[in-house]
Every structure is written in structure tokens, then in C-alpha cells.
Amino acid sequence: MARNLAISLARNTFGRQSARPFATAADSALSTESTDFLKWTSPVPQNYKHTNILAGPTTKVSTLPSGLKVATQTVPYAQTSTIGVWIDAGSRFETAENNGTAHFLEHMAFKGTQARSMRQLEEEVENIGGHLNAYTSREQTTYYAKVFKQDNGKAVEILSDILQNSALDERNIQREREVILREMQEVESIPEEVLFDHLHATAFQHSPLGRPILGPADNVKSITKEDLVNYINTHYSASRMVVVGTGAIEHEELLGLVSKSFTSLSLNPTTAKEIAAAAPATFTGSEIRFRDDDLPTIQFAVAVEGAAWNSPDAITLMVMQAMLGAWDSSSSAGVNTATPLGQRISANNMASSYMAFNTNYSDTGLFGLTAICKPEAIEDLTWAMMRELCMLSYSVEEEDVTRAKNQLKASLMMHLDGTSALAEEIGRHLITYGRHIPKEELFARIDAVNASTVRAAGQKYIYDKDVALVSMGPTQFMPDYNWFRRHTYMLRF
């Protein structure tokens, strides 16, 4: 295969007269496996052994009597630490009446505590050169600090103070309403954010998972201090929290600091699984179109129901996402991008960008493609995208699977460069899996994926399955929902 590809490249590049010398050189290079050509520049993806890069510090986990988990991974020679609190609570655990409370509470955490004013809190963090931040997702809320190693104790003390003793002053609540409403206006001006909010709304309609993280404007205007206190008492319980430390911090050090500081957390025994089970997310094949003829492009997303975090198919879908890939017109790869879909879209100028996505939740997920294109290219683009998506159920090449596995491994390793990303992974793993999955196990599970497992997953999640579809722009040029539904399978024998 490599020999044929090299000869083909020679003929296409240099023409007939000069192809033979180059092809002869390629024959000679490929005939000996020890040559530099095969070792470093082979056009065929290889199954590499990554044992030498997987060895590293272990993650230590302890559980306090309150149910609060403490996890650390000490990084040798690190001079800074990331210390954070991951909470098994997000917008999914809200009701229609208080949707937006989790995000509102995240804003209020930095507006002062019973012991510190907002200015004192900001000055304490800035005086030690630290960084304090938070974010809210549909199933998790995170508060974290990044500091020098000598300030680990200060970071833990500040985090415990804002989580246990937030002042929730009425004046600050009113001020944050305006801030969040302006933030909502900013988010509404970002098409990608709007697109995926509506994708969740139509795919998981009439369920908490379909609600937006920021909540509707009417709720933001009406949320009270009582709503915030009730949310803290219900969801910010010790058994649903994980305190993670990575970098220049030892396990015994963090365990002692947490035992001393986190002493007044809620002991509510209700678990996130119980709340999710009471209002399960049901995937609904459906469509939302926002027609705006003034927009020059169509932006759309099409998705099938994906796998949950703890599903055996979760890793396979990650590999399938890498197989479908992503491409942007500003990319230097052009028609030489690795994925067949990217090559087809680039060569025919079908879109300005496209991307495969795979979003996991505790009991479900979303797997699909999103793209931006001109109206005149929409039919060719949707055909190409649905064809590649559907082909994952029928015809899968081992070369494409191997390439995708290598790309997935590289992406995972590069993402973990830094103590903050490492802390995020440990916190998320402990909440979703109940343990931190080591890289050795994760790579082994990726290596276990082959063409047959990809086809099996395609048959399970894509073949003849309902789709959720959202589009914005001059959508009258889009094929209808039934067209997308028909293209999840092929009439062939």
C-alpha cells in the first residue's frame, strides 16, 4: 500500500518522464524497513507503542467521613499547583422555575463571603499572584485556583470560604442580574453557542438536559437569595464534591488542609443519579430551523444519540469522531487533510468549516457533525457529510481507524500539558467514573478499537436512527428532515 501510494504521488507530482526515477527510489526505500523513509515519513499510519510516555505519577484518593473525596497527583519539579473543587451539580439538576441558578451562584461566589468583602477576596488572590476562576456546565460546576506551592494553604482556605460562607448580599445579587443579562446578550451573538443550545433543546426536549446553562432571562430577573441558598443546601453536599490538587502538592498536605477547612458542607444524602433518574433525558428525533435570509451562510448541526460516559462504546465513539475529523478553510492542510470527508469538502470548496463532535453525559450523549457553508453548496455538503456518517456502519478501513487512534492519543496527551488540565481530568473522572482512569488503561481501551468495533458502534448508534437537526441562515435551501433521516442507512445488499 505504501509503495503504491509513493509511486502514485511521484507520477501525479512530476509527470510521466520524471516518475520512473522517483518511483525507483521509492521502491528502494520501501523495500527496507530500517530506512529513514519508513521510520519517520511513512504515508501509512502505524500502530505505535507508547509505553515509554505513559509512566508517570499515580493519583491518590481519600474519602473523608463526610463523604468528601480528596485526590492529588504530585508533579515532580512543579513550582505551582492547581487546587479545585469539582461538584456533581449543574443546570441539569434545576427545575424549569429555577433554571439558571447554578450559573448565577457561580457568579455570586466571588462577590464576597461572611469573612471577606469582594475587594478583600480579589486583593488576597492578586497579592499572592494567584488565579481564581469557575465554570458551570450541564452536569458539573467547578471552582479552582492556581497558585505557587507555598500558597497551597491559602488557596484551600479561600475555596472553602466561598463555597461554605458566601455572603449572597442582596445588592450584589441585583448587580449580578445585570451582568448575567449582558452575558446572555454576548452569548446570543455567538452562533456556535446558540446552535448547540438549540440542539440540546430539540434533542432532549421536555427534559432538564435540554435547558440552557444560563437559563431564560425571566428566571435571571427573578432568582432570589432563597433560591441560591436552597440550591447550595440541596446540591453542594460533601458526597457530591471532589477536591483535587495537582502539581506542587502532596496528598497528605492537601488532605490535612481540606479536613481543617471544609467542615460545614451540606450532608444532604440525595445523589445526582437519583435526581437524573427522576427526570431522565429522552432523545427525540426533531428539527429546529431559524430562517434568516440576510445571513450569507447556513450554519447547521445534525446529531444522533450518543453514549454515556460509562458506556463501553464511549471510547469507540471518540475514535469515530477523530475519523470524521474537522477542517477549516484557514487550515494549511487543504486537500491533504487526513480524513476522507475533509478531503472531499476541501477539494470541492463545499464549506468554510466543519467539525465532528461527541458530547457525553451521565446517561446519554450527542454524536454528530456541524458545518458552515454557502447556500449553493448545502446540498452537496449535506450529502457528503451524511454519506461519511452512514459509512461508519458499513465500510471502515483499518488504516483510517489506526490514524484516528493515533490522533486521539496525541490529543489526549497534549491536552494534559499543565496542572489545570490534569486537575480537570481527575475531577471529571472521579465524578463520572468514581475513579481516575490512568493513561495506561485509557490507551489500552483505545488500542482495542478496530474496524469491526467501529462498524458495530455505527450499526448501534447511526444506522436507521432518529436525528436531531438545527440550522440557521437561509434554511429554505436545506434538505428536509426526512432526507436526513433516510440517509442514516443505505438500501443495498
C-alpha positions as CSV (number, residue, x, y, z in Angstrom):
1,M,0.0,0.0,0.0
2,A,2.8,2.4,1.0
3,R,4.7,1.5,-2.2
4,N,1.7,2.2,-4.5
5,L,1.0,5.5,-2.7
6,A,4.6,6.7,-3.1
7,I,4.6,5.8,-6.8
8,S,1.2,7.4,-7.3
9,L,2.4,10.6,-5.7
10,A,5.5,10.6,-7.9
11,R,3.5,10.3,-11.1
12,N,1.0,13.0,-10.0
13,T,3.7,15.4,-9.0
14,F,6.4,15.1,-11.6
15,G,4.7,13.8,-14.7
16,R,5.5,10.7,-16.8
17,Q,9.1,11.4,-17.7
18,S,10.3,12.0,-14.2
19,A,8.1,9.5,-12.4
20,R,10.3,6.4,-13.0
21,P,13.5,7.6,-11.2
22,F,11.4,8.8,-8.3
23,A,9.3,5.6,-8.2
24,T,12.5,3.5,-8.4
25,A,13.8,5.4,-5.4
26,A,10.5,4.8,-3.6
27,D,10.7,1.1,-4.4
28,S,14.2,1.0,-2.9
29,A,13.2,3.0,0.2
30,L,10.2,0.9,0.9
31,S,11.9,-2.4,0.4
32,T,14.0,-2.0,3.6
33,E,12.1,-1.4,6.8
34,S,15.1,0.1,8.6
35,T,15.3,3.1,6.2
36,D,14.6,6.6,7.5
37,F,11.7,6.8,4.9
38,L,9.7,4.1,6.6
39,K,10.8,5.1,10.1
40,W,9.9,8.7,10.0
41,T,7.9,9.6,6.9
42,S,5.8,6.7,6.0
43,P,2.5,7.7,4.5
44,V,0.8,4.8,6.1
45,P,-0.3,5.1,9.8
46,Q,1.5,2.8,12.2
47,N,0.5,1.2,15.5
48,Y,3.0,2.7,17.9
49,K,3.8,1.5,21.4
50,H,3.5,4.3,23.9
51,T,4.8,2.5,27.0
52,N,7.7,5.0,27.4
53,I,5.5,8.0,27.7
54,L,2.8,6.5,29.9
55,A,4.8,6.1,33.1
56,G,4.0,8.9,35.5
57,P,2.8,9.9,39.0
58,T,-0.1,8.0,40.4
59,T,-3.3,9.6,41.6
60,K,-4.0,9.2,45.3
61,V,-7.6,9.4,46.5
62,S,-9.0,9.6,50.1
63,T,-12.6,9.9,51.4
64,L,-13.3,12.0,54.5
65,P,-16.0,10.9,57.0
66,S,-18.4,13.5,55.5
67,G,-18.2,11.7,52.1
68,L,-15.9,14.5,50.6
69,K,-13.3,13.0,48.3
70,V,-9.7,14.4,48.1
71,A,-7.5,13.5,45.2
72,T,-3.9,14.5,44.3
73,Q,-1.3,13.9,41.6
74,T,2.1,15.3,42.5
75,V,4.1,16.5,39.5
76,P,7.8,16.3,40.1
77,Y,9.7,19.6,39.8
78,A,6.5,21.7,39.6
79,Q,6.6,25.1,41.3
80,T,2.8,25.8,41.0
81,S,-0.3,24.0,42.0
82,T,-3.9,23.8,40.8
83,I,-6.4,23.2,43.5
84,G,-10.1,22.9,42.7
85,V,-13.5,21.7,43.8
86,W,-15.5,19.7,41.3
87,I,-19.2,19.4,42.1
88,D,-21.6,16.9,40.7
89,A,-24.2,19.6,40.0
90,G,-25.1,21.8,37.0
91,S,-28.0,23.1,35.0
92,R,-29.4,19.6,34.5
93,F,-30.3,19.4,38.2
94,E,-32.5,22.5,38.1
95,T,-36.2,22.9,37.6
96,A,-38.0,25.0,34.9
97,E,-38.7,27.6,37.7
98,N,-35.1,27.9,38.9
99,N,-33.2,27.2,35.7
100,G,-30.1,29.4,35.7
101,T,-29.5,29.2,39.5
102,A,-26.2,27.1,39.2
103,H,-24.7,29.7,36.8
104,F,-26.0,32.6,39.0
105,L,-24.4,31.0,42.1
106,E,-21.1,30.7,40.3
107,H,-21.1,34.5,39.8
108,M,-22.0,35.2,43.4
109,A,-19.2,33.0,44.7
110,F,-16.7,35.8,44.0
111,K,-18.7,38.6,45.4
112,G,-17.6,38.3,49.0
113,T,-18.1,36.0,52.0
114,Q,-19.1,36.5,55.6
115,A,-15.4,37.0,56.4
116,R,-14.2,38.8,53.2
117,S,-15.6,41.6,51.2
118,M,-15.4,41.3,47.4
119,R,-12.4,43.7,47.4
120,Q,-10.6,41.8,50.1
121,L,-11.1,38.5,48.2
122,E,-9.7,39.9,45.0
123,E,-6.7,41.5,46.7
124,E,-5.8,38.3,48.6
125,V,-5.7,36.4,45.3
126,E,-3.8,39.1,43.4
127,N,-1.3,39.7,46.3
128,I,-0.1,36.1,46.0
129,G,-0.1,36.2,42.2
130,G,-2.8,33.6,42.0
131,H,-5.6,32.9,39.6
132,L,-9.2,32.1,40.8
133,N,-11.9,31.0,38.4
134,A,-15.1,28.9,38.0
135,Y,-17.3,27.5,35.3
136,T,-20.7,25.8,35.1
137,S,-21.7,23.0,32.7
138,R,-24.9,21.0,32.3
139,E,-23.8,18.3,34.8
140,Q,-20.8,19.9,36.7
141,T,-19.7,23.0,38.5
142,T,-16.1,23.8,39.2
143,Y,-14.2,26.3,41.3
144,Y,-10.4,26.3,41.1
145,A,-7.3,28.3,42.0
146,K,-3.8,28.2,40.6
147,V,-1.0,29.4,43.0
148,F,2.6,29.0,43.9
149,K,3.3,25.9,46.0
150,Q,3.9,28.0,49.2
151,D,0.3,29.3,48.9
152,N,-1.5,26.0,48.8
153,G,-3.0,26.5,52.2
154,K,-4.3,30.0,51.2
155,A,-5.9,28.6,48.1
156,V,-7.7,25.8,50.0
157,E,-8.9,28.3,52.7
158,I,-10.3,30.7,50.0
159,L,-12.1,28.0,48.1
160,S,-13.7,26.6,51.3
161,D,-14.7,30.1,52.3
162,I,-16.5,31.0,49.1
163,L,-18.2,27.6,49.0
164,Q,-19.4,27.5,52.6
165,N,-19.8,31.1,53.6
166,S,-20.8,33.1,50.6
167,A,-22.4,36.3,51.7
168,L,-25.1,36.4,49.0
169,D,-25.7,40.1,49.6
170,E,-28.9,41.5,48.1
171,R,-27.1,44.4,46.4
172,N,-24.6,42.1,44.8
173,I,-27.4,39.8,43.6
174,Q,-29.1,42.7,41.9
175,R,-25.8,43.8,40.3
176,E,-25.1,40.3,39.0
177,R,-28.5,40.1,37.4
178,E,-27.4,42.9,35.0
179,V,-24.0,41.3,34.5
180,I,-25.6,37.9,33.5
181,L,-28.2,39.5,31.3
182,R,-25.4,41.3,29.4
183,E,-23.5,37.9,29.2
184,M,-26.6,36.3,27.7
185,Q,-26.7,39.0,25.0
186,E,-23.0,38.3,24.3
187,V,-23.6,34.5,24.1
188,E,-26.6,35.1,21.7
189,S,-24.2,36.8,19.3
190,I,-22.0,33.7,19.1
191,P,-23.6,31.4,16.5
192,E,-21.9,28.2,17.7
193,E,-23.2,28.7,21.3
194,V,-26.7,29.4,20.1
195,L,-26.6,26.4,17.7
196,F,-25.6,23.9,20.4
197,D,-28.1,25.3,22.9
198,H,-30.9,24.7,20.5
199,L,-29.5,21.3,19.5
200,H,-29.8,20.3,23.2
201,A,-33.2,21.9,23.4
202,T,-34.6,19.9,20.5
203,A,-32.8,16.6,21.1
204,F,-33.7,16.5,24.8
205,Q,-36.9,18.5,24.7
206,H,-39.1,18.5,27.8
207,S,-36.2,17.3,30.0
208,P,-33.7,19.2,32.2
209,L,-30.8,18.3,29.9
210,G,-32.4,20.4,27.2
211,R,-32.4,23.6,29.2
212,P,-29.7,26.3,28.7
213,I,-27.0,26.7,31.3
214,L,-27.6,30.5,31.7
215,G,-31.3,30.0,32.0
216,P,-34.1,32.2,30.5
217,A,-34.0,35.9,31.0
218,D,-37.2,35.9,33.1
219,N,-35.6,33.5,35.6
220,V,-32.4,35.5,35.9
221,K,-34.6,38.6,36.7
222,S,-36.5,36.7,39.4
223,I,-33.9,34.5,41.1
224,T,-33.8,35.3,44.9
225,K,-31.3,34.7,47.7
226,E,-33.6,32.0,48.9
227,D,-33.3,30.1,45.6
228,L,-29.5,30.3,45.9
229,V,-29.4,29.1,49.5
230,N,-31.8,26.2,48.6
231,Y,-29.6,25.2,45.7
232,I,-26.5,25.2,47.9
233,N,-28.2,23.1,50.6
234,T,-29.5,20.6,48.1
235,H,-26.6,20.2,45.6
236,Y,-23.4,21.4,47.3
237,S,-23.2,18.4,49.5
238,A,-20.0,16.8,50.6
239,S,-20.7,13.4,48.9
240,R,-21.1,15.2,45.6
241,M,-17.8,17.1,45.8
242,V,-14.2,16.2,44.9
243,V,-11.3,18.4,46.0
244,V,-8.4,17.9,43.5
245,G,-4.8,19.1,43.8
246,T,-2.2,18.7,41.1
247,G,1.4,20.0,40.7
248,A,3.5,21.0,43.7
249,I,1.3,19.5,46.4
250,E,1.5,16.3,48.4
251,H,-1.5,14.1,49.2
252,E,-1.1,14.3,53.0
253,E,-0.7,18.1,52.8
254,L,-4.0,18.6,50.8
255,L,-5.8,16.0,53.0
256,G,-4.9,17.9,56.1
257,L,-5.9,21.3,54.6
258,V,-9.2,20.0,53.4
259,S,-10.0,18.3,56.7
260,K,-9.4,21.6,58.5
261,S,-11.3,23.9,56.2
262,F,-14.2,22.0,54.7
263,T,-16.1,21.4,57.9
264,S,-19.6,22.9,57.3
265,L,-20.7,21.4,53.9
266,S,-24.2,20.1,53.4
267,L,-24.8,16.5,54.3
268,N,-27.8,16.0,52.0
269,P,-27.8,12.3,51.0
270,T,-29.5,12.8,47.7
271,T,-27.2,11.8,44.8
272,A,-27.0,13.2,41.3
273,K,-28.0,9.8,39.9
274,E,-31.2,9.9,41.9
275,I,-32.1,13.3,40.6
276,A,-31.3,12.4,37.0
277,A,-33.3,9.2,37.2
278,A,-36.3,11.2,38.4
279,A,-36.1,13.3,35.2
280,P,-34.3,11.2,32.6
281,A,-33.1,12.7,29.3
282,T,-35.0,11.2,26.4
283,F,-33.6,11.7,22.9
284,T,-36.2,12.9,20.4
285,G,-35.7,13.0,16.7
286,S,-36.7,16.5,15.7
287,E,-35.7,19.7,14.0
288,I,-35.4,23.5,14.6
289,R,-34.9,26.0,11.8
290,F,-34.1,29.7,12.2
291,R,-34.6,31.2,8.8
292,D,-32.7,34.5,8.2
293,D,-32.3,35.4,4.5
294,D,-30.0,38.2,5.5
295,L,-27.2,35.9,6.6
296,P,-24.7,34.9,3.9
297,T,-24.1,31.4,5.1
298,I,-26.0,28.4,6.6
299,Q,-24.8,27.0,9.9
300,F,-26.2,23.7,11.0
301,A,-25.7,20.7,13.2
302,V,-27.0,17.1,12.8
303,A,-26.7,14.6,15.7
304,V,-27.8,11.1,16.7
305,E,-28.0,10.0,20.3
306,G,-24.5,9.1,21.6
307,A,-23.1,7.1,24.5
308,A,-23.0,7.9,28.2
309,W,-19.6,8.5,30.0
310,N,-19.5,4.9,31.4
311,S,-20.8,3.2,28.3
312,P,-18.4,0.6,26.7
313,D,-18.9,2.4,23.4
314,A,-17.7,5.8,24.7
315,I,-14.1,5.2,23.5
316,T,-15.2,3.8,20.2
317,L,-17.3,7.0,19.5
318,M,-14.2,9.1,20.4
319,V,-12.3,7.2,17.7
320,M,-15.2,7.7,15.3
321,Q,-15.2,11.4,16.0
322,A,-11.5,11.5,15.1
323,M,-12.2,9.5,11.9
324,L,-14.7,12.1,10.8
325,G,-12.3,14.9,11.8
326,A,-12.5,18.6,11.4
327,W,-11.4,21.1,8.8
328,D,-11.3,24.9,8.4
329,S,-10.7,27.0,5.2
330,S,-7.9,28.8,7.1
331,S,-6.1,25.5,7.8
332,S,-2.8,24.9,6.0
333,A,-3.7,21.2,5.3
334,G,-6.2,21.9,2.5
335,V,-6.9,18.9,0.3
336,N,-4.1,17.0,2.2
337,T,-6.1,16.7,5.4
338,A,-6.1,13.1,6.7
339,T,-9.9,12.4,6.7
340,P,-11.8,11.5,3.6
341,L,-14.6,13.9,4.5
342,G,-12.1,16.8,4.9
343,Q,-10.5,16.0,1.6
344,R,-13.9,15.9,-0.2
345,I,-15.1,19.2,1.3
346,S,-11.8,21.0,0.7
347,A,-11.3,19.8,-2.9
348,N,-14.8,20.9,-3.9
349,N,-15.0,24.1,-1.8
350,M,-18.2,22.9,-0.1
351,A,-17.8,24.7,3.3
352,S,-15.8,27.2,5.2
353,S,-15.5,24.8,8.1
354,Y,-16.9,21.6,9.5
355,M,-16.4,19.6,12.7
356,A,-17.4,16.3,14.2
357,F,-18.5,16.4,17.9
358,N,-19.1,13.8,20.6
359,T,-20.6,15.0,23.8
360,N,-21.1,12.6,26.8
361,Y,-23.4,12.9,29.8
362,S,-24.1,10.5,32.7
363,D,-26.9,8.6,30.8
364,T,-26.8,9.7,27.2
365,G,-24.9,11.8,24.7
366,L,-24.8,13.5,21.3
367,F,-22.7,12.4,18.3
368,G,-22.7,14.3,15.0
369,L,-21.4,16.9,12.6
370,T,-21.7,20.7,12.3
371,A,-20.7,22.9,9.4
372,I,-20.9,26.4,7.9
373,C,-21.4,26.8,4.1
374,K,-22.9,29.0,1.4
375,P,-26.5,28.2,0.4
376,E,-25.5,27.0,-3.1
377,A,-23.2,24.3,-1.6
378,I,-25.6,23.0,1.0
379,E,-27.0,20.0,-1.0
380,D,-23.5,18.7,-1.9
381,L,-22.2,19.3,1.6
382,T,-25.1,17.5,3.4
383,W,-24.8,14.6,1.0
384,A,-21.1,14.3,1.7
385,M,-21.5,14.6,5.4
386,M,-24.3,12.1,5.7
387,R,-22.5,9.7,3.4
388,E,-19.4,9.6,5.6
389,L,-21.5,9.4,8.8
390,C,-23.5,6.5,7.3
391,M,-20.5,4.7,6.0
392,L,-19.3,4.2,9.6
393,S,-22.0,1.5,9.7
394,Y,-20.9,-0.3,6.5
395,S,-17.3,0.2,5.3
396,V,-14.4,1.1,7.6
397,E,-10.7,0.8,6.7
398,E,-8.2,-0.3,9.3
399,E,-5.8,2.5,8.1
400,D,-8.4,5.2,8.9
401,V,-9.0,3.6,12.4
402,T,-5.3,3.5,13.1
403,R,-4.8,7.1,12.1
404,A,-7.8,8.2,14.2
405,K,-6.5,6.3,17.2
406,N,-3.1,7.9,17.0
407,Q,-4.7,11.4,16.6
408,L,-6.9,10.7,19.6
409,K,-4.0,9.6,21.8
410,A,-1.9,12.6,20.8
411,S,-4.9,15.0,21.5
412,L,-5.4,13.4,25.0
413,M,-1.7,13.7,25.9
414,M,-1.3,17.3,24.6
415,H,-4.4,18.4,26.5
416,L,-2.9,17.2,29.7
417,D,0.1,19.5,29.4
418,G,-0.4,21.7,32.6
419,T,-1.7,21.2,36.1
420,S,-5.1,22.8,35.4
421,A,-6.0,20.4,32.6
422,L,-4.8,17.5,34.7
423,A,-6.9,18.6,37.7
424,E,-9.9,18.9,35.4
425,E,-9.5,15.4,34.1
426,I,-9.1,13.9,37.6
427,G,-12.1,15.8,39.0
428,R,-14.3,14.8,36.0
429,H,-13.2,11.2,36.2
430,L,-14.0,10.9,39.9
431,I,-17.4,12.3,39.4
432,T,-18.3,10.4,36.2
433,Y,-16.5,7.1,36.8
434,G,-15.9,7.1,40.5
435,R,-12.1,6.7,39.9
436,H,-9.3,8.3,37.9
437,I,-8.7,6.2,34.8
438,P,-4.9,6.0,34.3
439,K,-3.4,6.8,30.8
440,E,-2.2,3.2,30.5
441,E,-5.8,1.9,30.7
442,L,-7.2,4.6,28.5
443,F,-4.6,3.9,25.8
444,A,-5.3,0.1,26.1
445,R,-9.0,0.8,25.5
446,I,-8.2,2.9,22.5
447,D,-5.9,0.2,21.1
448,A,-8.7,-2.3,21.4
449,V,-10.8,-0.4,18.9
450,N,-10.6,-1.8,15.3
451,A,-12.7,-1.6,12.1
452,S,-15.2,-4.2,13.3
453,T,-15.9,-2.4,16.6
454,V,-16.4,0.9,14.7
455,R,-18.9,-0.8,12.4
456,A,-20.7,-2.3,15.3
457,A,-20.9,1.1,17.0
458,G,-22.1,2.6,13.8
459,Q,-24.9,0.0,13.5
460,K,-25.9,0.7,17.1
461,Y,-25.9,4.5,17.1
462,I,-26.2,5.7,13.5
463,Y,-27.8,3.0,11.3
464,D,-31.5,3.9,10.8
465,K,-31.6,6.1,13.9
466,D,-33.5,9.3,14.5
467,V,-31.5,12.5,14.2
468,A,-31.7,16.0,15.8
469,L,-31.2,18.8,13.4
470,V,-30.7,22.6,14.0
471,S,-30.0,25.2,11.3
472,M,-29.6,28.9,11.0
473,G,-29.5,31.2,8.0
474,P,-31.2,30.9,4.6
475,T,-32.5,27.5,5.6
476,Q,-35.0,27.2,2.7
477,F,-32.1,25.6,0.8
478,M,-31.6,22.9,3.4
479,P,-32.9,19.4,2.7
480,D,-35.9,18.5,4.8
481,Y,-35.8,16.3,8.0
482,N,-36.9,13.2,6.2
483,W,-34.0,13.5,3.8
484,F,-31.5,13.4,6.7
485,R,-33.4,10.5,8.3
486,R,-33.3,8.5,5.1
487,H,-29.6,9.0,4.8
488,T,-28.8,7.2,8.1
489,Y,-28.9,3.9,6.2
490,M,-28.4,2.6,2.6
491,L,-30.6,0.4,0.5
492,R,-28.0,-2.1,-0.5
493,F,-27.5,-5.8,-0.2
